[in-house]
């Protein structure tokens, strides 16, 4: 028990529990296992996590049983630290066969995402799914998507970006896909994959709560569904984030709430890093008569960083030298004699 506490970092209570599941007469082999883990970049916290979950690994032959798995994971492009993160997140991977499990899983991933880089990304994100047989849930889940006409590019995105969703229990995944298609999502569009991710990630109580939050800002249930269909991610945000964004856009900038439901992408932008700096620039340009009063707010928020700087900052810096400083947050609107009154002139669309 002292070995589990002193060498593996377990609490005394946890060590008592683990000692009932694994017994060793000497610490020779467990020490070899710990050394192997340390040599492959495992932190003390990760080692403790692995031992708690899979104490029998301490009895494994490090050279014959464990090392080949590290070598396999390294051969597909995973670094030591990445392997440590994967294994500490799913220790049961070390108990699976290379030939019968890890290699078939690699081949399956490769057949879907194609590139080595995306295969590595999938391994890193799949975590617990890595202990599953691909034929149990993953393959049937992807087959459902093909049956309804989801293109290969979208299936690739699901597996490489949201593998934990792709590994969902088959009955649950089937239920979510049916719900998404019943809501009118087009299988050929990427939004369907995003919607699956949202519904799979949110508990029902949290899903309903998002409707309540948007309702406080005057959205009907139909308007909220419309926003969800246009940009599913708007239902993933916390109440705090939604409230801050809506408060700024509606109360500060005077953008009608119902128009945000038709352009929900604006809720995805960082309030501090994108929305407020750009709106500050807009207010300055508007106060100086350098932009039209009916310029759509969406026109200000949507462009890429380079395009926004060229069209709204660099273009007018000779007229307003402090414009870049305001955009970077180094100067305040009040420094230019511009108040913080609500801007009603903004065109909603």
Secondary structure, 3 states (H helix, E strand, C coil): CHHHHHCCCCCHHHHHHHHCCCCCCCCHHHHHHHHHHHHCCCCHHHHHHHHHHCHHHHHCCHHHHHHHHHHHHHHCCCCHHHHHHHHHHCHHHHHCCHHHHHHHHHHHHHHHHCCHHHHHHHHHHHHHHHHCCCCCCHHHHHHHHHHCCCCHHHHHHHHHHCHHHHCCCHHHHHHHHHHHHHCCCCCCCCHHHHHHHHHHHCCHHHHHHHHHHHHCCCCCHHHHHHHHHHCHHHHCCCHHHHHHHHHHHHHHCCCCHHHHHHCHHHHCCCHHHHHHHHHHHHHHHHHCCCCCCCCEHHHHHHCCHHHHHHHHHHHHCCCCCCHHHHHCCCCCHHHHCCCCCCCCCCECC
